[in-house]
Amino acid sequence: MTKKKIIVLPVIYVAAGPGDPQLITLRGINAIKQAELIIADVNTMDIANAHANETADVVAAVDEDGVPMAPAVRARLAIDAAKEGAAVVRLCAGDPVVEDNLAVEVSTLAKSKIEFEYVPGVSPITAVPTHAGMSLFANKGKEVHILNGSEPIDWSMHLDPTIPIVVINAADKAPAIASALIARGRDATTPISVTRDGSTTDQRTIVSTLENIPVVAKAARQSGQGVIVIGDLVNNRDKYQWFENKSLFGWKVLVPRTKEDAEDFQKLLAVYGAVSVEVPTISVEPPRTPQQMERAVHGLVSGRFQWVVFTSTNAVRAVRDKFIDYGLDARAFAGLKVAAIGQPVIDALVEFGVKPDLFPANEHNSEGLLEVWPKFDQLLDPINRVFLPRADIATETLVEGMQAKGWEVEDIVAFRTVRAAPPPAHTRELIKSGGFDAVLFTSASTVRNLVGIAGKPHASTVVAVIGPQTAQAAQEHGLRVDVQAESPNVSILIDALAAHGETLRLAAVENGDNVWRPSKRRGSMRRKH
């Protein structure tokens, strides 16, 4: 029997870009999707996991102690997999060709006769200054000096005040670079900026002059990789700044949530420059005795009910899961009338293939639904029975209101809510000490459970709630409600938080205060009981 020949594919090097996961190129994403092995720099793991196919192996390029692998070791991993016929992607942080970080790796590949391809990315050289509000050619100059700070530099070659300087791999060397330039005759008042974590919501930029940067850098207490810009173009930040002016830029927002929530809080908050930290507070579990739910679903199909009422996305999910178990789909709702509370519930039903017949137009809660709920009419209504799938901790308001209008309600526990385990100690300390700028509560139960497993958020933390019942729960636990959504929708809630953040920012600017993030102002605040 002839042995099948293995086709050895080129190893594809993909530049991840300056930091923002969305700045990776489309070609880079496609390469990751097709890869069977992805060897990723640590700070690109999120990008790798976001785009890798389900069967791919994603490997961090570090050893067992978390220390970055030597270039030859990374190359050997790629070589061994490629020789087995695997499609290999080497996902690199930043722009490794500019920084010449790939020489050893590609040389090792060449010795093993393994070809490689390179997918370039957005370069930090241009992306970071852009995100920091600086156009490299803002002064209509024809020249920019781009330097690699990890190598010795002859600063006497860079004294022309009309030529901006961009230095990579040297953020921690800014004071030494400034001293070297001054010593060789550069004007001590020349502007200089240092930007770290550029293009991400953790971006931080400090601005000073060559003579003052040692003091400013020390006070900032920052360290790590970054980009230095030197020259008069730094003074144009007010004109070109856009990224750091976002209404929630740099805010750390706590999101207590159920493990089953479908909302992508991270993307919604990132639009306004915020970073979300999600803490599971509730786990949604099936009912302990599923027989009632099973009989109710059979009743839906057999015509036992005239109405089915959904008050949460979890209820929609519970019924949908039962339908899948029985091989049913949305067509089983034919002849039924469907009511829903809240836009997320409506969206979940529409995704299921069901268009609600009734929902409150104003108050998106039980009281709002009761306002539009019809009275039972023996002549017009063939059946007076309503199916209400709910949580085990739901209130009786809706049931009593429907019964008062002549309906018979089968109030069935469709799912249980169980309090989640406490978050890590570090997260609990941030919650209590004011390390979060804001907390988003999307239900009364998330309030109760967060306080139960982690304690109250600090008084400096902005509290944003999705509706009146959630606001009441927060107030009952001694929390001040700062933001309430006009309607129970996560996007609207985040928009309202962003508007509040912008108000705080503008007030701080008007008062000449550069510190306006709640977590940075907490020292002067005390908890209100």
ZIHU-V503310 format. One record per residue. N is the residue number from 0. PHI is phi in whole degrees, 0 to 359 (NA if undefined). NEAR is the number of other C-alpha atoms within 10 Angstrom. Layout:
n=[N,N]
phi=[PHI,PHI]
near=[NEAR,NEAR]
This chain:
n=[0,1,2,3,4,5,6,7,8,9,10,11,12,13,14,15,16,17,18,19,20,21,22,23,24,25,26,27,28,29,30,31,32,33,34,35,36,37,38,39,40,41,42,43,44,45,46,47,48,49,50,51,52,53,54,55,56,57,58,59,60,61,62,63,64,65,66,67,68,69,70,71,72,73,74,75,76,77,78,79,80,81,82,83,84,85,86,87,88,89,90,91,92,93,94,95,96,97,98,99,100,101,102,103,104,105,106,107,108,109,110,111,112,113,114,115,116,117,118,119,120,121,122,123,124,125,126,127,128,129,130,131,132,133,134,135,136,137,138,139,140,141,142,143,144,145,146,147,148,149,150,151,152,153,154,155,156,157,158,159,160,161,162,163,164,165,166,167,168,169,170,171,172,173,174,175,176,177,178,179,180,181,182,183,184,185,186,187,188,189,190,191,192,193,194,195,196,197,198,199,200,201,202,203,204,205,206,207,208,209,210,211,212,213,214,215,216,217,218,219,220,221,222,223,224,225,226,227,228,229,230,231,232,233,234,235,236,237,238,239,240,241,242,243,244,245,246,247,248,249,250,251,252,253,254,255,256,257,258,259,260,261,262,263,264,265,266,267,268,269,270,271,272,273,274,275,276,277,278,279,280,281,282,283,284,285,286,287,288,289,290,291,292,293,294,295,296,297,298,299,300,301,302,303,304,305,306,307,308,309,310,311,312,313,314,315,316,317,318,319,320,321,322,323,324,325,326,327,328,329,330,331,332,333,334,335,336,337,338,339,340,341,342,343,344,345,346,347,348,349,350,351,352,353,354,355,356,357,358,359,360,361,362,363,364,365,366,367,368,369,370,371,372,373,374,375,376,377,378,379,380,381,382,383,384,385,386,387,388,389,390,391,392,393,394,395,396,397,398,399,400,401,402,403,404,405,406,407,408,409,410,411,412,413,414,415,416,417,418,419,420,421,422,423,424,425,426,427,428,429,430,431,432,433,434,435,436,437,438,439,440,441,442,443,444,445,446,447,448,449,450,451,452,453,454,455,456,457,458,459,460,461,462,463,464,465,466,467,468,469,470,471,472,473,474,475,476,477,478,479,480,481,482,483,484,485,486,487,488,489,490,491,492,493,494,495,496,497,498,499,500,501,502,503,504,505,506,507,508,509,510,511,512,513,514,515,516,517,518,519,520,521,522,523,524,525,526,527,528]
phi=[NA,284,286,293,285,274,271,270,271,295,282,258,269,244,277,282,99,286,153,294,301,278,268,290,285,298,296,297,298,297,296,296,298,269,283,261,225,238,257,244,301,306,279,244,299,298,294,300,293,290,245,293,284,298,266,284,266,251,241,283,278,224,273,297,266,82,273,306,295,294,307,294,290,300,296,296,301,295,298,299,289,297,294,272,92,280,275,246,242,254,269,248,289,66,231,296,291,297,272,56,269,257,304,293,296,289,294,295,297,298,297,267,60,254,281,219,234,233,255,292,231,292,279,301,300,260,292,292,303,299,290,269,86,231,264,297,244,298,269,59,284,252,212,225,267,250,235,260,290,280,248,301,234,271,290,293,272,227,255,291,292,273,251,295,239,242,240,257,60,208,304,286,263,306,300,293,296,299,297,295,292,296,298,261,109,288,303,294,270,301,293,216,230,230,242,247,53,302,75,256,285,261,302,224,237,249,234,202,240,303,285,256,301,301,290,295,296,295,292,289,54,250,208,108,295,186,235,259,236,233,138,296,298,299,289,270,303,297,281,256,292,218,288,284,267,298,298,241,301,80,293,257,249,275,237,288,205,278,291,259,303,261,295,266,299,300,292,296,285,296,304,261,90,265,249,259,237,265,237,297,244,224,248,268,237,295,295,295,241,282,299,299,296,296,296,294,294,299,294,300,286,274,89,285,244,260,235,231,242,250,250,203,293,294,294,300,297,296,291,297,299,294,300,298,302,264,73,257,220,297,296,291,276,303,89,268,259,239,242,215,241,95,297,301,292,300,298,295,292,298,298,286,102,241,260,298,270,213,200,292,274,247,280,270,207,301,297,295,293,295,297,257,287,282,284,291,238,299,278,264,256,292,227,251,254,239,261,238,283,212,279,288,246,291,279,263,304,293,300,297,294,291,298,295,263,95,260,262,251,264,268,249,287,265,200,248,252,241,297,283,289,300,289,303,304,299,293,298,293,297,297,284,265,91,287,258,281,207,228,255,255,254,192,297,291,291,296,300,285,297,298,292,262,223,93,285,297,299,298,284,285,289,257,243,234,271,189,297,294,293,298,298,297,297,294,296,263,79,260,274,270,262,223,226,293,290,214,286,220,299,299,293,297,291,300,294,297,297,297,295,297,294,299,296,295,294,295,294,298,297,272,72,253,276,256,229,292,306,291,270,251,291,300,265,251,231,295,262,258]
near=[3,4,5,6,7,11,11,17,18,22,25,22,23,27,24,32,24,25,25,17,16,14,15,21,18,12,13,21,19,12,22,28,19,16,22,20,24,28,24,25,21,18,16,21,19,11,19,28,18,12,16,21,16,9,9,18,16,19,17,20,24,17,11,7,6,10,10,15,15,13,17,17,17,21,22,15,16,25,24,14,17,23,16,12,16,20,22,28,29,28,27,24,20,24,21,19,15,16,15,10,13,17,13,16,17,20,15,19,19,13,9,14,12,19,16,16,13,15,18,20,23,18,19,22,21,15,19,26,25,19,22,28,22,24,20,23,13,13,13,9,11,10,12,13,13,14,19,16,20,12,9,8,13,9,16,13,10,15,16,13,13,15,20,25,21,22,22,19,17,20,23,18,16,23,18,14,21,23,17,17,21,18,13,13,12,19,17,15,14,20,20,26,26,27,22,21,18,25,25,23,23,18,20,18,20,16,20,20,19,26,19,18,23,18,11,15,21,11,9,11,7,16,12,10,16,22,27,29,28,24,21,17,22,24,17,14,17,11,10,15,17,14,19,21,16,19,22,28,25,21,25,23,24,24,21,22,25,23,14,14,14,11,12,10,19,15,13,17,22,18,17,25,24,25,25,21,15,18,21,21,27,22,16,18,15,14,18,10,10,13,10,15,21,15,11,21,21,15,13,20,17,10,15,17,23,17,22,20,24,24,24,19,21,24,21,21,18,20,19,18,14,17,18,10,9,12,8,14,15,15,10,15,18,11,13,16,16,20,22,28,24,23,18,18,23,23,16,20,22,13,11,14,13,18,18,19,11,17,25,20,13,12,19,21,20,19,14,16,25,20,14,12,16,13,15,19,13,10,6,7,11,11,16,18,20,23,22,22,26,22,22,14,11,13,11,10,11,21,18,14,17,19,16,12,14,15,20,18,20,16,20,18,22,27,23,19,18,14,19,19,15,17,16,10,10,8,17,18,16,16,23,18,18,23,23,27,27,29,23,26,27,24,21,18,22,24,27,20,21,26,17,15,16,21,15,22,27,25,20,26,29,26,24,25,31,25,23,19,15,22,25,16,19,25,14,12,14,15,22,19,16,14,21,22,20,16,19,22,18,21,17,15,23,23,17,19,27,22,16,17,24,19,13,17,22,14,13,15,13,10,9,9,11,10,12,16,23,22,21,15,14,19,11,7,12,10,14,10,9]
